[in-house]
């Protein structure tokens, strides 16, 4: 029983690390984009504009947050 619970825990931790990793905001963004795409599936004209715009916005926010977390600020490694 102990080995089964350890295997289930390892499996869960793998998926958590794989899906969330270092940037949980990207997982949230992907889920929101999929939900938005499902909601807009009958409104093609709006979806053609809104989905790519939201994708670019999420990527820019993630990049900005990643640069803030990075202490190097683009300095070359020594």
N, C-alpha and C positions, 0 to 999 in steps of 0.2 A: 504493500500500500504506500509505503514511503517513497519508493522509486517512481510510482505512478504520479504522485503529487509533485515530486521533483521534476519529472518530465513535463507535466502540464505547466508548471511554473516556468521552466526553461523555454517552452514553446511560446507562452504568453510574453515573456521578456524579449524573445527574438522578434515577435511581431511588433511589439511596442517600439523597440529600437529601429526596426525596419521602417515602420510607418511614421513615427514621430521623429526619431533621431535627434539632431541638434536644433531643428527648426519646426516646432509644433505649429507655428502659424501657417506653414505651407500645407499641412494636413487639413487644418481648418479651412484654408482657402480652397483647396480641392473639393472638400465636402460642400462648401457653399456654392462653388461653381457648378457642381453636378446638380444640386438642388435647384439652382437658378435655371439651369438648362432644362430640367424637367418641368419647371413652372412655365417656361417660355416656349415649350415645344409646339404650341399652336400659334405663336406670334413670331413668325420667322423674321420679319423686318426688324423688330426690336432686338431679337436675339443675335442677329448678325452684327449689330453695332455694340450691344451691351456686353456680351460674353468676352470678346477680345479686349474690350476696354477694361473690364474688371480683371481679366488675367494680367494685363500689363500693370494695372494698379497694384495688384497683390504682389507681383514680382518686384516692383519698385519699392514697395514698403518693406518686403523681406530683405532686399539688398541694402536698403538704408539702415534697417535694424541690425543686420549683420555687420555693417561697417561700424556702427556704434559699439557693438560688442567687441570688435577687434581692437586690441590696444595698439597695433602697429600703425594704423592709419595709412597704409600703403607703403611704409618704409620697407626697403629691401631686407631680406633676412641676412643676418651676419654669420 
